[in-house]
Amino acid sequence: MKFLPYDEFQLVVPLPPWEVSRKLVENVSESTFWNFFSFGDKKFQGDVQELKFKIHRCIYYRNSFLPILYGELEGTEGGTKITVKMKLHKFVLIFLLVWSILALLPSPSSTSAYFIFFAILMTYAGFWVEVSKSKSTFQSVFANELGKQGSA
């Protein structure tokens, strides 16, 4: 397992970039405060632009450690290469940093170590459980195209 809450993967889809972007738009609902729990039939929530996106998986529970998927589309000879980087939300990283610093300030005792250990444990449990779910959900968006590519 990796030390930092960060993962990256690539996917090559036999579609042009504009069509990959269109498929993403079909599966991503717009991120607004008002549609927090009303995703409809969308798999992701976020923002899709022409050659990049920033999305997260739609879940019906709260997980602050849910990976944010930052992606870039690059046209290749065989279709489109999608590079996806999964990271924690920046606010969560800042909160964890402040939590750890404040845990050390009063006194460097074993209690401080427990607070820091608890923060690391929460981060790993919350992030790495969701990474595989987010990756498989993302790949399911292109399952038909990847299936055709594998059988050809």
C-alpha positions as CSV (number, residue, x, y, z in Angstrom):
1,M,0.0,0.0,0.0
2,K,1.2,3.5,-0.8
3,F,2.1,5.9,2.0
4,L,0.2,9.0,0.7
5,P,-3.5,9.0,-0.2
6,Y,-2.8,9.3,-3.9
7,D,-3.4,6.9,-6.8
8,E,-3.1,7.1,-10.6
9,F,-4.2,5.0,-13.5
10,Q,-4.5,5.2,-17.2
11,L,-7.1,3.9,-19.6
12,V,-7.0,3.7,-23.4
13,V,-10.4,3.9,-25.0
14,P,-11.0,3.3,-28.7
15,L,-13.0,6.6,-29.1
16,P,-12.0,10.1,-30.1
17,P,-11.5,12.6,-27.2
18,W,-14.7,14.5,-28.0
19,E,-16.8,11.3,-27.7
20,V,-15.0,10.3,-24.4
21,S,-15.8,13.7,-23.1
22,R,-19.5,13.3,-24.2
23,K,-19.7,9.9,-22.4
24,L,-18.3,11.5,-19.2
25,V,-20.8,14.3,-19.4
26,E,-23.6,11.7,-19.7
27,N,-22.4,10.1,-16.5
28,V,-21.6,13.2,-14.4
29,S,-24.1,15.5,-12.7
30,E,-23.2,19.1,-12.1
31,S,-21.8,19.8,-8.7
32,T,-24.0,22.2,-6.7
33,F,-24.9,22.6,-3.1
34,W,-28.6,21.9,-3.8
35,N,-28.2,18.5,-5.4
36,F,-26.1,17.0,-2.7
37,F,-28.2,13.8,-2.5
38,S,-30.1,13.9,-5.8
39,F,-27.8,12.4,-8.3
40,G,-30.5,10.7,-10.4
41,D,-28.9,7.9,-12.5
42,K,-25.5,9.6,-12.7
43,K,-22.4,7.7,-11.5
44,F,-20.3,10.8,-10.7
45,Q,-20.7,14.4,-9.7
46,G,-18.3,17.2,-10.8
47,D,-17.1,19.2,-13.8
48,V,-16.2,17.9,-17.2
49,Q,-14.4,20.2,-19.7
50,E,-13.2,19.4,-23.2
51,L,-10.0,17.6,-22.3
52,K,-10.0,17.4,-18.6
53,F,-12.3,16.7,-15.7
54,K,-12.6,16.8,-11.9
55,I,-15.2,14.4,-10.5
56,H,-16.0,12.2,-7.6
57,R,-18.2,9.2,-7.2
58,C,-21.9,9.7,-6.2
59,I,-22.4,8.1,-2.8
60,Y,-25.4,8.2,-0.5
61,Y,-23.4,8.5,2.7
62,R,-20.8,10.9,3.9
63,N,-17.1,10.2,3.4
64,S,-14.7,13.2,3.6
65,F,-11.9,10.9,2.4
66,L,-13.7,10.1,-0.9
67,P,-11.1,10.4,-3.7
68,I,-11.4,13.3,-6.2
69,L,-10.6,12.1,-9.7
70,Y,-8.6,14.6,-11.8
71,G,-8.4,13.5,-15.4
72,E,-6.9,14.5,-18.7
73,L,-7.8,13.2,-22.1
74,E,-5.1,12.8,-24.8
75,G,-5.9,11.8,-28.3
76,T,-3.8,8.9,-29.5
77,E,-3.7,6.9,-32.8
78,G,-5.9,4.2,-31.3
79,G,-8.4,6.4,-29.6
80,T,-8.0,8.4,-26.3
81,K,-5.7,7.9,-23.4
82,I,-7.3,8.9,-20.1
83,T,-5.0,9.7,-17.2
84,V,-6.7,9.8,-13.9
85,K,-5.2,10.9,-10.6
86,M,-7.1,10.2,-7.4
87,K,-6.4,12.6,-4.5
88,L,-7.9,13.8,-1.3
89,H,-9.8,17.0,-1.3
90,K,-7.4,19.9,-0.5
91,F,-9.5,21.0,2.5
92,V,-9.3,17.5,4.0
93,L,-5.5,17.5,3.7
94,I,-5.2,20.9,5.3
95,F,-7.5,19.8,8.2
96,L,-5.4,16.7,8.8
97,L,-2.2,18.8,8.8
98,V,-3.7,21.2,11.3
99,W,-5.0,18.3,13.4
100,S,-1.6,16.7,13.6
101,I,0.2,20.0,14.4
102,L,-2.4,20.8,17.2
103,A,-2.0,17.3,18.6
104,L,1.7,17.9,19.0
105,L,1.5,21.4,20.5
106,P,0.3,20.8,24.1
107,S,2.8,18.2,24.9
108,P,4.7,15.5,23.0
109,S,3.2,12.6,24.9
110,S,1.7,9.3,23.9
111,T,-1.7,10.9,23.7
112,S,-0.5,13.1,20.8
113,A,0.7,10.0,19.1
114,Y,-2.7,8.4,19.4
115,F,-4.4,11.4,17.9
116,I,-2.0,11.4,14.9
117,F,-2.3,7.6,14.5
118,F,-6.1,8.0,14.6
119,A,-6.0,10.6,11.9
120,I,-3.8,8.4,9.7
121,L,-6.0,5.4,10.3
122,M,-9.2,7.4,9.4
123,T,-7.5,8.7,6.2
124,Y,-6.3,5.2,5.0
125,A,-9.6,3.5,5.8
126,G,-11.7,6.2,4.2
127,F,-9.6,6.8,1.1
128,W,-8.2,3.4,0.1
129,V,-11.6,1.6,0.5
130,E,-13.1,4.1,-1.9
131,V,-10.2,4.1,-4.5
132,S,-11.1,0.7,-5.9
133,K,-14.8,1.6,-6.0
134,S,-14.1,4.8,-7.8
135,K,-11.8,3.1,-10.3
136,S,-14.2,0.3,-11.1
137,T,-17.1,2.8,-11.4
138,F,-15.0,5.0,-13.8
139,Q,-14.1,2.0,-15.9
140,S,-17.7,0.9,-16.1
141,V,-18.5,4.1,-18.0
142,F,-16.4,2.7,-20.8
143,A,-17.2,-1.0,-20.3
144,N,-18.7,-1.4,-23.8
145,E,-15.8,0.1,-25.6
146,L,-13.2,-1.7,-23.5
147,G,-15.1,-5.0,-24.1
148,K,-15.0,-4.4,-27.9
149,Q,-11.3,-3.6,-27.7
150,G,-10.6,-6.8,-25.7
151,S,-12.5,-9.0,-28.1
152,A,-10.9,-7.6,-31.3
